[in-house]
């Protein structure tokens, strides 16, 4: 259930959980919204979903990724929802979203039970953080795109993610 070959900077890290694969139904999760209320996969409705897991919005790459996906969410329209998930506390996410004017994307926390990290195979055992990963789901929550960054300090391939989502519209 653990996978190796991933890094956080110069350090090797191990991912816990089964890797999500294209074609499977997306695993469910319960996250904490910024007001501490629960957010589940079902709550995202029958839209195309881009789900980005990041280690922490308090790091440069994660900050830029969250801002970029927020911008894209505003341009993709009502049929797409973008969710960024980290283990940052909901209060920190609330401050971050207010400071960076994140209004189009949803930013939620897996701090409590790490259910998302475990179910999506992106929980970093050594650090208790999420590996930078992106999942695209169709309207029926079938996974159509998956990418686990081998190096957490690298950006995801935004063009590939957006292309995968646009194919579903």
N, C-alpha and C positions, 0 to 999 in steps of 0.2 A: 504494500500500500504506500510505500515511500519511493520517491524517484529522485535520482541524483543527476548531475550535469548542469546545474543552475548556479548562478553566482550573484552575489551582492558586492559589487566592487571587486576586490581581489579575493574575497572569501567564498568558498564553496558553500552552498546551502542545499538542504534536502526538502523537497516538497512532499507534504503529507496528503493522502487521498488519491482516489482513482482519477486519472486524467479524463476530462470530458472529451468526447469525440464527436465529430461531425456525423449527423444522422440520428443521434440519440435524443430522447426527450430531455430537456434541461432539468436538472435537479431543482427541487424547491429549496427555499431558504426563508429565514426570518431575520431581517436586519433591523437596526434602530434608526428611525428618522432623527432629524436634528432636534425634534421635540420629545424624543424618547418613545414615541408611538411605534408600533411594529410596521414593517413593510415586507410584503411577501412577493413572490414572483407573480402570483395571481393578481395582486394589486396593480401590476403594470398593464393589465388588460390585454386586448388582442392586437396590440401594435407590434411592429418590428422592434426588436430590442438590441441595443448595443450595451453590453455590460463590461465595464473596465475595472479590473481589480488593480489597486495600487498599494505600495507599502505605506505611504503617509503623505498627505497633502502638504505637510511641512517641509518637504524636500523639493528641490528645484524642478526635477523632471516630472514628478507627480503634479506639482502645481501647474506647470505648463500643459501637461496632458489634460488635466481637468478643465483648464481654461479653454483649450482647443476643442474638446468635446462639447463644452457648453456652447461655444460659438457654432459648431456644426449642428447641434440640436436645434438652434434657432433657425438654421437654414434648411434643415431636412423636412420640417413641417410636422403636422399633427399625427401622422401615421407612424412616426418613429419616436421611441423614448430612449434616452441615454441615461444610464445609471453608472455612477462611479462608486466603488466600494473600497473602504479601507478599514483598518481597526482603530483609527483615530476616534477619540471620544466624540459623541454627538455635539457637545458644546464647542469643541475645537472646530468641527466641521461647520457649525453655524457661524462662528467668527470668520472662518476662511471664506465661506460663501458670501457673507456680507461684505467683506473687504475686497473680494475679487469680482463682485457683481455676478455671481453664478445664479442665474434665474431660469435658464432653459433646460438644464440637466438636473437630475436628481443625484444628490450626494448623500450616502447613508453609511452606517457603521456596522461592522461585524465584530465589535469589541466584546460583546457579552458571551456568546457561546461558540464563536468561530465556525458556525454552521456553514456559512457560505464558503469559507476557506477550505473546510473539510470536504464538502459536497462537490466543489468545483476543482479539487485537487491542486489548490494554489496556496495552501498554508505552509509557510516556511517554519519548519520545526525549530531550528536554532534561534530564531528571532521573534517568533510569535507575530509575524507580519504576513501580509499577502504578497505573493510574487506578482510582478507586473504581468497581467494576462488580459486578453480581450476575447469576448464571446459574442457572437451575433446569433440571435434567435429569430425564427419566423413568427408569424402571428399565432401559431399553434404551439409555440415554445419548443420547436425542434431546432437543435443546434445546427447552424449552417456554416459557421466559421469559428475556429479556435486558434489562438496563438498564445503560448506560454513563452515569455521572454527568457532566453537563456541567461542574459545579463540584465539585472534589474535597473541598471543605470542608463540603459538604452530606451529610447522612445519606441512605442509601438509603430507599426507600419500604418499610419493613418489612412493613406490612400487605399490600401487593401481592405481595411475595416469598412470604410465608407462605400467602396465598390460592392462589398458583400451585402451591406445593408440595402443599398439602392437597387440591387437585383431583386429584392423581395417586395419592392413597392409596385 
